[in-house]
Amino acid sequence: MKSLTGTVYRSPSGYTHIKGATVQDVLNFERDELGNDDQLPNVPDHILAQPASHCTWVALDRETAGEYNTPNEVIAFEVNRAVIIASDGCGGLLIHQPNIHV
């Protein structure tokens, strides 16, 4: 299991998950609807069962985050030992940390 501490960047998309969705549901949507099979190995089952509101896609730099949505709306925030759930291979990381949505 990999974790991340420090400043991360996000370009909010306005997308919200359906009520009751879990982290596993997010990964299933990515795989089934978007064709992205990005889950990292060794993500504990208890993380996958957490509410989807406890995960979000981020990037490690402002420029990469801006490529995912609106560059002038990129926000920076701090994470502390956030679990890395998936990587899209283009600089995006799906991370889990309770109450992460900013």
Secondary structure, DSSP 8 states (H G I E B T S, - for coil): -EEEEEEEEE--------TT-BHHHHHHHHHHHH----B-TT--HHHHTSBGGGEEEEESSHHHHHTTS-GGG-EEEEEEEEEEEEE-SSSEEEEE-TT---
